[in-house]
Protein backbone atom coordinates (compact mmCIF):
# COMPACT_ATOMS: atom_id res chain seq x y z
CA UNK A 1 0.00 0.00 0.00
CA UNK A 2 1.27 3.48 -0.82
CA UNK A 3 2.92 5.51 1.93
CA UNK A 4 1.57 8.79 0.55
CA UNK A 5 0.01 10.82 3.33
CA UNK A 6 1.36 8.64 6.15
CA UNK A 7 3.46 10.19 8.92
CA UNK A 8 3.95 7.20 11.24
CA UNK A 9 7.33 6.10 9.89
CA UNK A 10 8.58 9.67 9.73
CA UNK A 11 7.59 10.24 13.35
CA UNK A 12 9.15 6.93 14.39
CA UNK A 13 12.55 7.87 12.97
CA UNK A 14 12.61 11.68 13.24
CA UNK A 15 11.58 14.56 15.48
CA UNK A 16 9.12 16.57 13.40
CA UNK A 17 6.75 19.26 14.70
CA UNK A 18 3.78 17.62 12.96
CA UNK A 19 4.25 14.49 15.09
CA UNK A 20 2.97 16.34 18.17
CA UNK A 21 -0.51 16.20 16.65
CA UNK A 22 -0.96 12.43 16.51
CA UNK A 23 -2.30 10.15 19.25
CA UNK A 24 0.97 8.25 19.73
CA UNK A 25 2.81 11.46 20.60
CA UNK A 26 3.60 12.07 24.29
CA UNK A 27 2.02 15.49 23.77
CA UNK A 28 -1.31 13.74 23.21
CA UNK A 29 -0.70 11.30 26.07
CA UNK A 30 0.70 8.52 23.87
CA UNK A 31 3.75 6.34 24.42
CA UNK A 32 5.60 7.21 21.21
CA UNK A 33 5.83 5.85 17.68
CA UNK A 34 7.97 2.81 18.43
CA UNK A 35 11.34 4.31 17.58
CA UNK A 36 14.11 5.82 19.66
CA UNK A 37 12.53 8.18 22.21
CA UNK A 38 14.27 11.54 22.53
CA UNK A 39 14.49 12.08 26.30
CA UNK A 40 17.22 14.74 26.45
CA UNK A 41 17.85 16.19 29.90
CA UNK A 42 15.70 14.99 32.85
CA UNK A 43 13.94 17.67 34.90
CA UNK A 44 11.91 17.57 38.08
CA UNK A 45 8.49 15.95 38.16
CA UNK A 46 9.34 13.35 35.54
CA UNK A 47 9.62 15.98 32.82
CA UNK A 48 12.37 16.23 30.22
CA UNK A 49 13.99 19.01 28.21
CA UNK A 50 14.03 16.94 25.07
CA UNK A 51 16.40 18.81 22.78
CA UNK A 52 18.54 21.43 24.51
CA UNK A 53 20.91 21.67 21.54
CA UNK A 54 18.06 22.58 19.19
CA UNK A 55 16.78 25.18 21.64
CA UNK A 56 20.21 26.84 21.84
CA UNK A 57 20.61 26.78 18.05
CA UNK A 58 17.13 28.24 17.60
CA UNK A 59 18.11 31.12 19.87
CA UNK A 60 21.29 31.68 17.85
CA UNK A 61 19.29 31.49 14.61
CA UNK A 62 16.89 34.18 15.84
CA UNK A 63 19.70 36.62 16.67
CA UNK A 64 21.57 35.87 13.41
CA UNK A 65 18.39 36.48 11.41
CA UNK A 66 17.69 39.75 13.22
CA UNK A 67 21.20 40.83 12.21
CA UNK A 68 20.46 39.91 8.57
CA UNK A 69 17.25 41.95 8.69
CA UNK A 70 19.28 44.90 9.99
CA UNK A 71 21.90 44.46 7.27
CA UNK A 72 19.14 44.25 4.66
CA UNK A 73 17.76 47.57 5.88
CA UNK A 74 21.08 49.25 5.14
CA UNK A 75 21.04 48.06 1.50
CA UNK A 76 18.87 50.96 0.38
CA UNK A 77 19.09 50.29 -3.37
CA UNK A 78 18.71 46.50 -3.19
CA UNK A 79 15.95 44.93 -5.28
CA UNK A 80 13.58 42.93 -3.10
CA UNK A 81 14.83 44.35 0.20
CA UNK A 82 11.43 44.33 1.89
CA UNK A 83 10.53 41.00 0.35
CA UNK A 84 13.65 39.24 1.65
CA UNK A 85 12.96 40.75 5.05
CA UNK A 86 9.51 39.14 5.01
CA UNK A 87 11.18 35.79 4.39
CA UNK A 88 13.56 36.38 7.30
CA UNK A 89 10.71 37.36 9.62
CA UNK A 90 8.95 34.13 8.68
CA UNK A 91 12.09 32.17 9.52
CA UNK A 92 12.25 33.84 12.94
CA UNK A 93 8.67 32.74 13.64
CA UNK A 94 9.61 29.18 12.64
CA UNK A 95 12.59 29.18 15.01
CA UNK A 96 10.55 30.56 17.92
CA UNK A 97 8.00 27.80 17.44
CA UNK A 98 10.73 25.17 17.05
CA UNK A 99 11.92 25.85 20.60
CA UNK A 100 8.61 24.52 21.89
CA UNK A 101 7.68 21.94 19.24
CA UNK A 102 10.97 20.23 18.38
CA UNK A 103 13.10 21.49 21.26
CA UNK A 104 10.69 19.90 23.69
CA UNK A 105 10.55 22.82 26.13
CA UNK A 106 8.07 21.74 28.89
CA UNK A 107 4.62 23.09 28.06
CA UNK A 108 0.94 22.44 28.62
CA UNK A 109 -0.50 20.10 25.97
CA UNK A 110 -2.83 22.67 24.42
CA UNK A 111 -0.11 25.32 24.27
CA UNK A 112 2.29 22.93 22.53
CA UNK A 113 -0.37 21.95 20.00
CA UNK A 114 -1.00 25.64 19.37
CA UNK A 115 2.70 26.24 18.75
CA UNK A 116 2.72 23.20 16.47
CA UNK A 117 -0.07 24.66 14.32
CA UNK A 118 1.73 28.01 14.09
CA UNK A 119 4.98 26.20 13.29
CA UNK A 120 3.49 24.22 10.41
CA UNK A 121 1.67 27.26 9.04
CA UNK A 122 4.82 29.36 9.27
CA UNK A 123 6.89 26.77 7.38
CA UNK A 124 4.46 26.69 4.47
CA UNK A 125 3.98 30.47 4.39
CA UNK A 126 7.71 31.24 4.68
CA UNK A 127 8.69 28.91 1.85
CA UNK A 128 5.92 30.45 -0.25
CA UNK A 129 7.38 33.90 0.47
CA UNK A 130 10.81 32.63 -0.56
CA UNK A 131 9.44 31.36 -3.85
CA UNK A 132 7.80 34.72 -4.54
CA UNK A 133 11.16 36.37 -3.80
CA UNK A 134 12.40 34.49 -6.84
CA UNK A 135 9.82 36.32 -8.95
CA UNK A 136 10.60 39.75 -7.46
CA UNK A 137 13.95 39.95 -9.25
CA UNK A 138 12.19 39.98 -12.63
CA UNK A 139 10.50 43.29 -11.69
CA UNK A 140 7.07 42.26 -12.97
CA UNK A 141 5.82 44.45 -10.15
CA UNK A 142 7.95 47.16 -8.56
CA UNK A 143 9.57 45.70 -5.46
CA UNK A 144 8.89 47.18 -2.05
CA UNK A 145 5.60 48.75 -3.15
CA UNK A 146 2.32 48.19 -1.28
CA UNK A 147 1.16 46.04 -4.22
CA UNK A 148 4.21 43.77 -4.10
CA UNK A 149 4.23 43.46 -0.30
CA UNK A 150 0.45 43.09 -0.18
CA UNK A 151 0.30 40.27 -2.71
CA UNK A 152 3.04 38.35 -0.90
CA UNK A 153 1.59 38.92 2.56
CA UNK A 154 -2.03 38.13 1.71
CA UNK A 155 -1.18 34.91 -0.12
CA UNK A 156 1.20 33.83 2.66
CA UNK A 157 -1.39 34.59 5.34
CA UNK A 158 -3.96 32.50 3.46
CA UNK A 159 -1.59 29.51 3.43
CA UNK A 160 -0.70 30.09 7.07
CA UNK A 161 -4.33 30.13 8.17
CA UNK A 162 -5.28 27.13 6.04
CA UNK A 163 -2.39 24.98 7.27
CA UNK A 164 -2.82 26.11 10.86
CA UNK A 165 -6.53 25.33 10.85
CA UNK A 166 -6.01 21.79 9.54
CA UNK A 167 -3.36 21.22 12.22
CA UNK A 168 -5.60 22.55 14.99
CA UNK A 169 -8.71 20.71 13.80
CA UNK A 170 -6.71 17.49 13.60
CA UNK A 171 -5.22 18.05 17.08
CA UNK A 172 -8.41 18.96 18.89
CA UNK A 173 -10.93 17.16 16.61
CA UNK A 174 -13.16 20.25 16.46
CA UNK A 175 -15.11 19.11 13.43
CA UNK A 176 -14.30 15.41 13.67
CA UNK A 177 -13.41 15.38 9.96
CA UNK A 178 -9.72 14.69 10.63
CA UNK A 179 -10.24 12.40 13.64
CA UNK A 180 -9.11 9.31 11.71
CA UNK A 181 -5.77 10.98 10.99
CA UNK A 182 -4.78 10.87 14.67
CA UNK A 183 -4.16 7.12 14.88
CA UNK A 184 -1.62 4.92 13.09
CA UNK A 185 -0.61 5.01 10.30
CA UNK A 186 -1.34 8.73 10.81
CA UNK A 187 -2.47 9.35 7.25
CA UNK A 188 -3.24 13.03 6.75
CA UNK A 189 -3.37 14.03 3.10
CA UNK A 190 -3.85 17.71 3.82
CA UNK A 191 -0.90 18.07 6.17
CA UNK A 192 1.25 15.80 4.03
CA UNK A 193 0.74 17.95 0.95
CA UNK A 194 1.07 21.25 2.79
CA UNK A 195 3.92 20.35 5.14
CA UNK A 196 5.93 17.87 3.06
CA UNK A 197 5.30 18.68 -0.59
CA UNK A 198 4.44 22.39 -0.93
CA UNK A 199 7.71 23.60 0.71
CA UNK A 200 9.76 21.35 -1.60
CA UNK A 201 7.90 22.66 -4.66
CA UNK A 202 8.46 26.24 -3.51
CA UNK A 203 12.19 25.59 -3.05
CA UNK A 204 12.47 23.96 -6.45
CA UNK A 205 10.67 26.83 -8.22
CA UNK A 206 12.78 29.39 -6.33
CA UNK A 207 15.96 27.63 -7.48
CA UNK A 208 14.81 27.56 -11.11
CA UNK A 209 13.74 31.21 -11.08
CA UNK A 210 16.97 32.43 -9.52
CA UNK A 211 19.12 30.24 -11.76
CA UNK A 212 17.48 31.73 -14.84
CA UNK A 213 17.78 35.24 -13.41
CA UNK A 214 21.48 34.90 -12.63
CA UNK A 215 22.64 33.05 -15.73
CA UNK A 216 20.40 34.43 -18.46
CA UNK A 217 19.28 37.86 -17.24
CA UNK A 218 22.26 39.06 -15.21
CA UNK A 219 24.88 36.99 -17.05
CA UNK A 220 26.70 36.16 -13.81
CA UNK A 221 28.15 32.89 -12.53
CA UNK A 222 29.62 33.52 -9.08
CA UNK A 223 26.23 33.98 -7.32
CA UNK A 224 25.33 30.43 -8.41
CA UNK A 225 27.95 29.15 -5.97
CA UNK A 226 25.95 30.67 -3.12
CA UNK A 227 22.64 29.41 -4.47
CA UNK A 228 23.91 25.86 -4.96
CA UNK A 229 25.58 26.03 -1.55
CA UNK A 230 22.26 26.96 0.07
CA UNK A 231 20.53 24.02 -1.61
CA UNK A 232 23.25 21.60 -0.50
CA UNK A 233 23.19 22.85 3.08
CA UNK A 234 19.41 22.47 3.21
CA UNK A 235 19.65 18.98 1.73
CA UNK A 236 22.25 17.94 4.32
CA UNK A 237 19.93 19.13 7.07
CA UNK A 238 17.07 17.06 5.68
CA UNK A 239 19.33 13.98 5.47
CA UNK A 240 20.15 14.38 9.15
CA UNK A 241 16.46 14.81 9.93
CA UNK A 242 14.97 11.95 7.94
CA UNK A 243 17.81 9.43 7.50
CA UNK A 244 20.50 9.77 10.16
CA UNK A 245 18.37 11.00 13.07
CA UNK A 246 17.36 7.59 14.41
CA UNK A 247 20.98 6.38 14.38
CA UNK A 248 22.16 9.47 16.29
CA UNK A 249 19.36 8.98 18.81
CA UNK A 250 20.22 5.34 19.40
CA UNK A 251 23.94 6.10 19.63
CA UNK A 252 23.38 8.79 22.28
CA UNK A 253 20.69 6.82 24.15
CA UNK A 254 18.02 9.41 23.41
CA UNK A 255 20.06 12.48 24.36
CA UNK A 256 20.37 13.97 20.84
CA UNK A 257 18.95 13.25 17.40
CA UNK A 258 19.11 14.64 13.89
CA UNK A 259 16.86 17.62 14.66
CA UNK A 260 19.84 19.41 16.19
CA UNK A 261 21.81 19.18 12.95
CA UNK A 262 18.76 19.96 10.81
CA UNK A 263 18.39 23.24 12.72
CA UNK A 264 22.07 24.04 12.23
CA UNK A 265 22.20 23.32 8.50
CA UNK A 266 18.89 25.09 7.84
CA UNK A 267 20.29 28.19 9.55
CA UNK A 268 23.42 27.98 7.39
CA UNK A 269 21.20 27.58 4.32
CA UNK A 270 19.16 30.68 5.20
CA UNK A 271 22.33 32.72 5.74
CA UNK A 272 23.67 31.53 2.38
CA UNK A 273 20.39 32.48 0.67
CA UNK A 274 20.79 35.98 2.11
CA UNK A 275 24.41 36.12 0.90
CA UNK A 276 23.20 35.03 -2.54
CA UNK A 277 20.54 37.75 -2.58
CA UNK A 278 23.07 40.32 -1.39
CA UNK A 279 25.50 39.31 -4.15
CA UNK A 280 23.03 40.11 -6.94
CA UNK A 281 21.80 43.44 -5.55
CA UNK A 282 23.24 46.91 -5.06
CA UNK A 283 24.02 48.32 -1.62
CA UNK A 284 23.44 51.98 -2.44
CA UNK A 285 22.13 54.13 -5.23
CA UNK A 286 24.79 54.97 -7.86
CA UNK A 287 26.55 58.27 -7.08
CA UNK A 288 26.63 60.90 -9.84
CA UNK A 289 30.01 61.40 -11.51
CA UNK A 290 32.07 64.22 -10.08
CA UNK A 291 31.65 67.49 -11.84
CA UNK A 292 28.13 66.72 -12.98
CA UNK A 293 25.89 69.72 -12.70
CA UNK A 294 22.14 69.71 -12.12
CA UNK A 295 19.82 72.16 -13.76
C-alpha positions as a Markdown table, in Angstrom:
| # | Residue | x | y | z |
|---|---|---|---|---|
| 1 | Unk | 0.0 | 0.0 | 0.0 |
| 2 | Unk | 1.3 | 3.5 | -0.8 |
| 3 | Unk | 2.9 | 5.5 | 1.9 |
| 4 | Unk | 1.6 | 8.8 | 0.6 |
| 5 | Unk | 0.0 | 10.8 | 3.3 |
| 6 | Unk | 1.4 | 8.6 | 6.1 |
| 7 | Unk | 3.5 | 10.2 | 8.9 |
| 8 | Unk | 4.0 | 7.2 | 11.2 |
| 9 | Unk | 7.3 | 6.1 | 9.9 |
| 10 | Unk | 8.6 | 9.7 | 9.7 |
| 11 | Unk | 7.6 | 10.2 | 13.4 |
| 12 | Unk | 9.2 | 6.9 | 14.4 |
| 13 | Unk | 12.6 | 7.9 | 13.0 |
| 14 | Unk | 12.6 | 11.7 | 13.2 |
| 15 | Unk | 11.6 | 14.6 | 15.5 |
| 16 | Unk | 9.1 | 16.6 | 13.4 |
| 17 | Unk | 6.7 | 19.3 | 14.7 |
| 18 | Unk | 3.8 | 17.6 | 13.0 |
| 19 | Unk | 4.2 | 14.5 | 15.1 |
| 20 | Unk | 3.0 | 16.3 | 18.2 |
| 21 | Unk | -0.5 | 16.2 | 16.6 |
| 22 | Unk | -1.0 | 12.4 | 16.5 |
| 23 | Unk | -2.3 | 10.1 | 19.2 |
| 24 | Unk | 1.0 | 8.2 | 19.7 |
| 25 | Unk | 2.8 | 11.5 | 20.6 |
| 26 | Unk | 3.6 | 12.1 | 24.3 |
| 27 | Unk | 2.0 | 15.5 | 23.8 |
| 28 | Unk | -1.3 | 13.7 | 23.2 |
| 29 | Unk | -0.7 | 11.3 | 26.1 |
| 30 | Unk | 0.7 | 8.5 | 23.9 |
| 31 | Unk | 3.7 | 6.3 | 24.4 |
| 32 | Unk | 5.6 | 7.2 | 21.2 |
| 33 | Unk | 5.8 | 5.9 | 17.7 |
| 34 | Unk | 8.0 | 2.8 | 18.4 |
| 35 | Unk | 11.3 | 4.3 | 17.6 |
| 36 | Unk | 14.1 | 5.8 | 19.7 |
| 37 | Unk | 12.5 | 8.2 | 22.2 |
| 38 | Unk | 14.3 | 11.5 | 22.5 |
| 39 | Unk | 14.5 | 12.1 | 26.3 |
| 40 | Unk | 17.2 | 14.7 | 26.4 |
| 41 | Unk | 17.8 | 16.2 | 29.9 |
| 42 | Unk | 15.7 | 15.0 | 32.9 |
| 43 | Unk | 13.9 | 17.7 | 34.9 |
| 44 | Unk | 11.9 | 17.6 | 38.1 |
| 45 | Unk | 8.5 | 15.9 | 38.2 |
| 46 | Unk | 9.3 | 13.3 | 35.5 |
| 47 | Unk | 9.6 | 16.0 | 32.8 |
| 48 | Unk | 12.4 | 16.2 | 30.2 |
| 49 | Unk | 14.0 | 19.0 | 28.2 |
| 50 | Unk | 14.0 | 16.9 | 25.1 |
| 51 | Unk | 16.4 | 18.8 | 22.8 |
| 52 | Unk | 18.5 | 21.4 | 24.5 |
| 53 | Unk | 20.9 | 21.7 | 21.5 |
| 54 | Unk | 18.1 | 22.6 | 19.2 |
| 55 | Unk | 16.8 | 25.2 | 21.6 |
| 56 | Unk | 20.2 | 26.8 | 21.8 |
| 57 | Unk | 20.6 | 26.8 | 18.1 |
| 58 | Unk | 17.1 | 28.2 | 17.6 |
| 59 | Unk | 18.1 | 31.1 | 19.9 |
| 60 | Unk | 21.3 | 31.7 | 17.9 |
| 61 | Unk | 19.3 | 31.5 | 14.6 |
| 62 | Unk | 16.9 | 34.2 | 15.8 |
| 63 | Unk | 19.7 | 36.6 | 16.7 |
| 64 | Unk | 21.6 | 35.9 | 13.4 |
| 65 | Unk | 18.4 | 36.5 | 11.4 |
| 66 | Unk | 17.7 | 39.7 | 13.2 |
| 67 | Unk | 21.2 | 40.8 | 12.2 |
| 68 | Unk | 20.5 | 39.9 | 8.6 |
| 69 | Unk | 17.2 | 42.0 | 8.7 |
| 70 | Unk | 19.3 | 44.9 | 10.0 |
| 71 | Unk | 21.9 | 44.5 | 7.3 |
| 72 | Unk | 19.1 | 44.3 | 4.7 |
| 73 | Unk | 17.8 | 47.6 | 5.9 |
| 74 | Unk | 21.1 | 49.2 | 5.1 |
| 75 | Unk | 21.0 | 48.1 | 1.5 |
| 76 | Unk | 18.9 | 51.0 | 0.4 |
| 77 | Unk | 19.1 | 50.3 | -3.4 |
| 78 | Unk | 18.7 | 46.5 | -3.2 |
| 79 | Unk | 16.0 | 44.9 | -5.3 |
| 80 | Unk | 13.6 | 42.9 | -3.1 |
| 81 | Unk | 14.8 | 44.3 | 0.2 |
| 82 | Unk | 11.4 | 44.3 | 1.9 |
| 83 | Unk | 10.5 | 41.0 | 0.4 |
| 84 | Unk | 13.7 | 39.2 | 1.6 |
| 85 | Unk | 13.0 | 40.8 | 5.1 |
| 86 | Unk | 9.5 | 39.1 | 5.0 |
| 87 | Unk | 11.2 | 35.8 | 4.4 |
| 88 | Unk | 13.6 | 36.4 | 7.3 |
| 89 | Unk | 10.7 | 37.4 | 9.6 |
| 90 | Unk | 8.9 | 34.1 | 8.7 |
| 91 | Unk | 12.1 | 32.2 | 9.5 |
| 92 | Unk | 12.3 | 33.8 | 12.9 |
| 93 | Unk | 8.7 | 32.7 | 13.6 |
| 94 | Unk | 9.6 | 29.2 | 12.6 |
| 95 | Unk | 12.6 | 29.2 | 15.0 |
| 96 | Unk | 10.6 | 30.6 | 17.9 |
| 97 | Unk | 8.0 | 27.8 | 17.4 |
| 98 | Unk | 10.7 | 25.2 | 17.1 |
| 99 | Unk | 11.9 | 25.9 | 20.6 |
| 100 | Unk | 8.6 | 24.5 | 21.9 |
| 101 | Unk | 7.7 | 21.9 | 19.2 |
| 102 | Unk | 11.0 | 20.2 | 18.4 |
| 103 | Unk | 13.1 | 21.5 | 21.3 |
| 104 | Unk | 10.7 | 19.9 | 23.7 |
| 105 | Unk | 10.5 | 22.8 | 26.1 |
| 106 | Unk | 8.1 | 21.7 | 28.9 |
| 107 | Unk | 4.6 | 23.1 | 28.1 |
| 108 | Unk | 0.9 | 22.4 | 28.6 |
| 109 | Unk | -0.5 | 20.1 | 26.0 |
| 110 | Unk | -2.8 | 22.7 | 24.4 |
| 111 | Unk | -0.1 | 25.3 | 24.3 |
| 112 | Unk | 2.3 | 22.9 | 22.5 |
| 113 | Unk | -0.4 | 22.0 | 20.0 |
| 114 | Unk | -1.0 | 25.6 | 19.4 |
| 115 | Unk | 2.7 | 26.2 | 18.7 |
| 116 | Unk | 2.7 | 23.2 | 16.5 |
| 117 | Unk | -0.1 | 24.7 | 14.3 |
| 118 | Unk | 1.7 | 28.0 | 14.1 |
| 119 | Unk | 5.0 | 26.2 | 13.3 |
| 120 | Unk | 3.5 | 24.2 | 10.4 |
| 121 | Unk | 1.7 | 27.3 | 9.0 |
| 122 | Unk | 4.8 | 29.4 | 9.3 |
| 123 | Unk | 6.9 | 26.8 | 7.4 |
| 124 | Unk | 4.5 | 26.7 | 4.5 |
| 125 | Unk | 4.0 | 30.5 | 4.4 |
| 126 | Unk | 7.7 | 31.2 | 4.7 |
| 127 | Unk | 8.7 | 28.9 | 1.9 |
| 128 | Unk | 5.9 | 30.5 | -0.3 |
| 129 | Unk | 7.4 | 33.9 | 0.5 |
| 130 | Unk | 10.8 | 32.6 | -0.6 |
| 131 | Unk | 9.4 | 31.4 | -3.9 |
| 132 | Unk | 7.8 | 34.7 | -4.5 |
| 133 | Unk | 11.2 | 36.4 | -3.8 |
| 134 | Unk | 12.4 | 34.5 | -6.8 |
| 135 | Unk | 9.8 | 36.3 | -8.9 |
| 136 | Unk | 10.6 | 39.7 | -7.5 |
| 137 | Unk | 13.9 | 40.0 | -9.2 |
| 138 | Unk | 12.2 | 40.0 | -12.6 |
| 139 | Unk | 10.5 | 43.3 | -11.7 |
| 140 | Unk | 7.1 | 42.3 | -13.0 |
| 141 | Unk | 5.8 | 44.5 | -10.1 |
| 142 | Unk | 7.9 | 47.2 | -8.6 |
| 143 | Unk | 9.6 | 45.7 | -5.5 |
| 144 | Unk | 8.9 | 47.2 | -2.1 |
| 145 | Unk | 5.6 | 48.8 | -3.1 |
| 146 | Unk | 2.3 | 48.2 | -1.3 |
| 147 | Unk | 1.2 | 46.0 | -4.2 |
| 148 | Unk | 4.2 | 43.8 | -4.1 |
| 149 | Unk | 4.2 | 43.5 | -0.3 |
| 150 | Unk | 0.5 | 43.1 | -0.2 |
| 151 | Unk | 0.3 | 40.3 | -2.7 |
| 152 | Unk | 3.0 | 38.4 | -0.9 |
| 153 | Unk | 1.6 | 38.9 | 2.6 |
| 154 | Unk | -2.0 | 38.1 | 1.7 |
| 155 | Unk | -1.2 | 34.9 | -0.1 |
| 156 | Unk | 1.2 | 33.8 | 2.7 |
| 157 | Unk | -1.4 | 34.6 | 5.3 |
| 158 | Unk | -4.0 | 32.5 | 3.5 |
| 159 | Unk | -1.6 | 29.5 | 3.4 |
| 160 | Unk | -0.7 | 30.1 | 7.1 |
| 161 | Unk | -4.3 | 30.1 | 8.2 |
| 162 | Unk | -5.3 | 27.1 | 6.0 |
| 163 | Unk | -2.4 | 25.0 | 7.3 |
| 164 | Unk | -2.8 | 26.1 | 10.9 |
| 165 | Unk | -6.5 | 25.3 | 10.9 |
| 166 | Unk | -6.0 | 21.8 | 9.5 |
| 167 | Unk | -3.4 | 21.2 | 12.2 |
| 168 | Unk | -5.6 | 22.6 | 15.0 |
| 169 | Unk | -8.7 | 20.7 | 13.8 |
| 170 | Unk | -6.7 | 17.5 | 13.6 |
| 171 | Unk | -5.2 | 18.1 | 17.1 |
| 172 | Unk | -8.4 | 19.0 | 18.9 |
| 173 | Unk | -10.9 | 17.2 | 16.6 |
| 174 | Unk | -13.2 | 20.2 | 16.5 |
| 175 | Unk | -15.1 | 19.1 | 13.4 |
| 176 | Unk | -14.3 | 15.4 | 13.7 |
| 177 | Unk | -13.4 | 15.4 | 10.0 |
| 178 | Unk | -9.7 | 14.7 | 10.6 |
| 179 | Unk | -10.2 | 12.4 | 13.6 |
| 180 | Unk | -9.1 | 9.3 | 11.7 |
| 181 | Unk | -5.8 | 11.0 | 11.0 |
| 182 | Unk | -4.8 | 10.9 | 14.7 |
| 183 | Unk | -4.2 | 7.1 | 14.9 |
| 184 | Unk | -1.6 | 4.9 | 13.1 |
| 185 | Unk | -0.6 | 5.0 | 10.3 |
| 186 | Unk | -1.3 | 8.7 | 10.8 |
| 187 | Unk | -2.5 | 9.3 | 7.3 |
| 188 | Unk | -3.2 | 13.0 | 6.7 |
| 189 | Unk | -3.4 | 14.0 | 3.1 |
| 190 | Unk | -3.9 | 17.7 | 3.8 |
| 191 | Unk | -0.9 | 18.1 | 6.2 |
| 192 | Unk | 1.2 | 15.8 | 4.0 |
| 193 | Unk | 0.7 | 18.0 | 0.9 |
| 194 | Unk | 1.1 | 21.3 | 2.8 |
| 195 | Unk | 3.9 | 20.3 | 5.1 |
| 196 | Unk | 5.9 | 17.9 | 3.1 |
| 197 | Unk | 5.3 | 18.7 | -0.6 |
| 198 | Unk | 4.4 | 22.4 | -0.9 |
| 199 | Unk | 7.7 | 23.6 | 0.7 |
| 200 | Unk | 9.8 | 21.4 | -1.6 |
| 201 | Unk | 7.9 | 22.7 | -4.7 |
| 202 | Unk | 8.5 | 26.2 | -3.5 |
| 203 | Unk | 12.2 | 25.6 | -3.0 |
| 204 | Unk | 12.5 | 24.0 | -6.4 |
| 205 | Unk | 10.7 | 26.8 | -8.2 |
| 206 | Unk | 12.8 | 29.4 | -6.3 |
| 207 | Unk | 16.0 | 27.6 | -7.5 |
| 208 | Unk | 14.8 | 27.6 | -11.1 |
| 209 | Unk | 13.7 | 31.2 | -11.1 |
| 210 | Unk | 17.0 | 32.4 | -9.5 |
| 211 | Unk | 19.1 | 30.2 | -11.8 |
| 212 | Unk | 17.5 | 31.7 | -14.8 |
| 213 | Unk | 17.8 | 35.2 | -13.4 |
| 214 | Unk | 21.5 | 34.9 | -12.6 |
| 215 | Unk | 22.6 | 33.1 | -15.7 |
| 216 | Unk | 20.4 | 34.4 | -18.5 |
| 217 | Unk | 19.3 | 37.9 | -17.2 |
| 218 | Unk | 22.3 | 39.1 | -15.2 |
| 219 | Unk | 24.9 | 37.0 | -17.1 |
| 220 | Unk | 26.7 | 36.2 | -13.8 |
| 221 | Unk | 28.1 | 32.9 | -12.5 |
| 222 | Unk | 29.6 | 33.5 | -9.1 |
| 223 | Unk | 26.2 | 34.0 | -7.3 |
| 224 | Unk | 25.3 | 30.4 | -8.4 |
| 225 | Unk | 27.9 | 29.2 | -6.0 |
| 226 | Unk | 25.9 | 30.7 | -3.1 |
| 227 | Unk | 22.6 | 29.4 | -4.5 |
| 228 | Unk | 23.9 | 25.9 | -5.0 |
| 229 | Unk | 25.6 | 26.0 | -1.6 |
| 230 | Unk | 22.3 | 27.0 | 0.1 |
| 231 | Unk | 20.5 | 24.0 | -1.6 |
| 232 | Unk | 23.3 | 21.6 | -0.5 |
| 233 | Unk | 23.2 | 22.8 | 3.1 |
| 234 | Unk | 19.4 | 22.5 | 3.2 |
| 235 | Unk | 19.6 | 19.0 | 1.7 |
| 236 | Unk | 22.3 | 17.9 | 4.3 |
| 237 | Unk | 19.9 | 19.1 | 7.1 |
| 238 | Unk | 17.1 | 17.1 | 5.7 |
| 239 | Unk | 19.3 | 14.0 | 5.5 |
| 240 | Unk | 20.2 | 14.4 | 9.1 |
| 241 | Unk | 16.5 | 14.8 | 9.9 |
| 242 | Unk | 15.0 | 11.9 | 7.9 |
| 243 | Unk | 17.8 | 9.4 | 7.5 |
| 244 | Unk | 20.5 | 9.8 | 10.2 |
| 245 | Unk | 18.4 | 11.0 | 13.1 |
| 246 | Unk | 17.4 | 7.6 | 14.4 |
| 247 | Unk | 21.0 | 6.4 | 14.4 |
| 248 | Unk | 22.2 | 9.5 | 16.3 |
| 249 | Unk | 19.4 | 9.0 | 18.8 |
| 250 | Unk | 20.2 | 5.3 | 19.4 |
| 251 | Unk | 23.9 | 6.1 | 19.6 |
| 252 | Unk | 23.4 | 8.8 | 22.3 |
| 253 | Unk | 20.7 | 6.8 | 24.1 |
| 254 | Unk | 18.0 | 9.4 | 23.4 |
| 255 | Unk | 20.1 | 12.5 | 24.4 |
| 256 | Unk | 20.4 | 14.0 | 20.8 |
| 257 | Unk | 18.9 | 13.2 | 17.4 |
| 258 | Unk | 19.1 | 14.6 | 13.9 |
| 259 | Unk | 16.9 | 17.6 | 14.7 |
| 260 | Unk | 19.8 | 19.4 | 16.2 |
| 261 | Unk | 21.8 | 19.2 | 13.0 |
| 262 | Unk | 18.8 | 20.0 | 10.8 |
| 263 | Unk | 18.4 | 23.2 | 12.7 |
| 264 | Unk | 22.1 | 24.0 | 12.2 |
| 265 | Unk | 22.2 | 23.3 | 8.5 |
| 266 | Unk | 18.9 | 25.1 | 7.8 |
| 267 | Unk | 20.3 | 28.2 | 9.6 |
| 268 | Unk | 23.4 | 28.0 | 7.4 |
| 269 | Unk | 21.2 | 27.6 | 4.3 |
| 270 | Unk | 19.2 | 30.7 | 5.2 |
| 271 | Unk | 22.3 | 32.7 | 5.7 |
| 272 | Unk | 23.7 | 31.5 | 2.4 |
| 273 | Unk | 20.4 | 32.5 | 0.7 |
| 274 | Unk | 20.8 | 36.0 | 2.1 |
| 275 | Unk | 24.4 | 36.1 | 0.9 |
| 276 | Unk | 23.2 | 35.0 | -2.5 |
| 277 | Unk | 20.5 | 37.8 | -2.6 |
| 278 | Unk | 23.1 | 40.3 | -1.4 |
| 279 | Unk | 25.5 | 39.3 | -4.1 |
| 280 | Unk | 23.0 | 40.1 | -6.9 |
| 281 | Unk | 21.8 | 43.4 | -5.6 |
| 282 | Unk | 23.2 | 46.9 | -5.1 |
| 283 | Unk | 24.0 | 48.3 | -1.6 |
| 284 | Unk | 23.4 | 52.0 | -2.4 |
| 285 | Unk | 22.1 | 54.1 | -5.2 |
| 286 | Unk | 24.8 | 55.0 | -7.9 |
| 287 | Unk | 26.5 | 58.3 | -7.1 |
| 288 | Unk | 26.6 | 60.9 | -9.8 |
| 289 | Unk | 30.0 | 61.4 | -11.5 |
| 290 | Unk | 32.1 | 64.2 | -10.1 |
| 291 | Unk | 31.7 | 67.5 | -11.8 |
| 292 | Unk | 28.1 | 66.7 | -13.0 |
| 293 | Unk | 25.9 | 69.7 | -12.7 |
| 294 | Unk | 22.1 | 69.7 | -12.1 |
| 295 | Unk | 19.8 | 72.2 | -13.8 |
